[in-house]
Amino acid sequence: MILFVAGVDTGVGKTVATGRMARWYARRGLSVITHKLVQTGGRGISADIREHRKIMGVGLLPEDRAGFTCPYVFRLPASPHLAAAREGRSVDPRRLARTVARLARSFDVVLVEGVGGLCVPLTRDFTTLDFLAGMKWPVVLVTGPRLGSINPTLLSLAALSERGVQLAALVYNLHLKARPEIVADSRRVFERALARTGSPAPLLVMK
């Protein structure tokens, strides 16, 4: 099984959600590994992969050291297309697909963490959403109650639906602090949005 973990924006909690999902599957006896699509603002082994392993309670895996769990790490903390261009490189979506497929042959569950929001450019003319529309992986979308989250969440849900990408779950990250009335109201807004689309995807609260 391959699941893609996307965020409605950067800093919304994708990394923590991915690590906690991996830990949940592992505790149920499944072999699980995480993959980071592209890491920017770093060097060497992806910082997000390291955080996944910390949450999972394991050390770095051989696949991490071989570069299979994050095939692109760029120094500039920017959108992948720009960070790659600054190093005279480019992101090849086919390479991304190959590394995930390789992991899927050896593990029961592969959790792929995205970068930024759905429409972040991987190349100048190809976004994460374009990639997902081609791969047909179910998506776990991470959002939260922080001020300004309603608009990108509803737009992300609409974009996934329009492109025919299956929503597996909407994760509501309560690690993002907000006033109690905003927390309650935003949750109601997101639950109504899921109901309007007829999506069977649950809203999962991450505390």
N, C-alpha and C positions, 0 to 999 in steps of 0.2 A: 504494500500500500504506500502510495506517495501522497502527502498532504502539503500544500503550500501555505505558509503563514505570512499573510500580508498585513500591512498597517494602513490606517486611514491617513497617516502622516508619519514623519520621522519622530522618534522619541516617544512613541505611544505605548511601547511595551512588547514589541514583537519578540525580542531576544528572550525576555523572561518567559513569555508565553510558550515559545518554542522549547526552551529548556524544561519547563514544567510538564509540558505534554510528553516530551521524551521520557522523563522520569516516570510519569504515569504509565506509559506503555511498558517500560522496562519492568516495573513492579508487578505487572500482570504476565510476566514470563515471555514477552516478545523481544526479539532482537531489534534494536532501534538505533538509528544514527541520525544526526542532523547535518544539514548542508546550508551554507550561506551562499546566496547567489553571487553577490559581489560585495567586497568590503572596501570602503574608502576611509581615508584618514588613518592608515596604519601601515605596518610592515610585517613581513613574515607570516606566521599563522594568524588567521583571523581572530580579532579580539572577541567577536561575537561567538565564534566556535569555542573559544576558551571559556566564555561565560556559560555556554550550553553545558560543557563538560563539568564545570563547577556545580551547576544546579543539579545535574544528573548524579553527582557524587563519584565521578570517574576521572581518570587522567586523560591526557591526550591519546587518541587512538592512532594506530598505524596509518589509517586513511587520512587523518589530519596532517600527519607529518609528510605524507606523500602528495599533499595538495588536492586530493580528490574531494574534500568537503568544502573547499572554497577556492575555486580555480583562479580567481582574480582578486588580488589585494593591491590597492593603489594608495599612494601616500597622501594625495590631496583630499581633504574632507569635503567632497562635492559630489554632484550627480555623477554616476558611473561614466557617462559619455565624456564629460569634461575631465574627470580625474584620469581616465585612460589616455585621452588626447594629450594631456600635459606630459605624459611619459612616452609619447610616440607609439602608443598601443591602441587596441580597440577590443571591445568585448564581442566574442563570437557566440551567439545564442546556441549554435549547434554544439559547441564545447560544453556549455552549461547542461544541455540535455544529455550529453554523453556521460558526464560525471554523475549525474543523478541516476541514470539508467544503470551505471556500473554498481553503484551502491545498492540499488534495488534488487540486484541479482544476489546479494549477500545478506541482506537484512529484511526482516519482516516489515518494518516501518521505516520510511525515510521522510523526515520533516524538513522542508526546504524553506528557509527564512528569506524573505525578500529584502529589498533595500528602499527605504523611504515609502512613499505611497505608490498606488497602482500605476500612475502615469509617469513615473520617473523614467527618463530615457536611459536605456542600456546602451544604445548607440544613438547617433544623431536622429535617426528616422525609425527607431524601434523601441517601444516602451515595455515595461514589465507586463502591462496588460496585453500587449500584442503577443508576448511570449506565452502567457497563460492561456490565451485563446487558442493557441496552436497546440499546447501540451495537453489541455483538457484535464488538468489535475484539480481536484476539489480544493477550495480555498477556505481557510480559517481566517476571518478578518478581525483584527484587533482594534478596538476603539476604547474610549473612556469618557468620563464625565467632565473633563476639563473644559473651560470656557472656549468656545469656538469649535467643539468637536462635532456638533450636530451636522453642520453643512458638509464637511468632507466625508462623514459617515454615510449620509444619505446619497451623496454623489457616488461614493464607492459602490454602494449596494446597487445603484442604478447602472453603473458602468459594467459591473459583473453580469448583471441580468441581460443587458443589451448585447454583450459579447458572447452570451451563452456559456459563461463559466459557472460551474456549480458552487454554491455557497454551502460549506459543510457546517459552519458555526460562526456566530458573532460573539467574540469574547469582549466582555465589558470589564475593563481593567480598573479596579478600585484603588490601585496604588497611585493613580493620578488623583491628587487631592482637589476637592471642590466643595462648595457649600452643600449641605444636605438636601436642600430643595432642588438644586441643580442635578445632584446625583439621581434623585427619584424621578424628576421630570425627564431627564435625558433617557433614562432607562425605558420609561413609558413611550417616548417618541420612537426609540429603536424597536421596541416590541411591536408597536403599531405598524412600523415600516415593514417589518418581516411579515406580519399578518396580511398587509395589503398586497404584497407580492405573491402571497400563497406559498412562500418558501417554508419547507419543513425544517429548516435549519434552526437550532435552538440558540437562545441567548445565554451564554455561560458567563457567570460572574467570577472574576479572578480577584481574590482577596489577598 
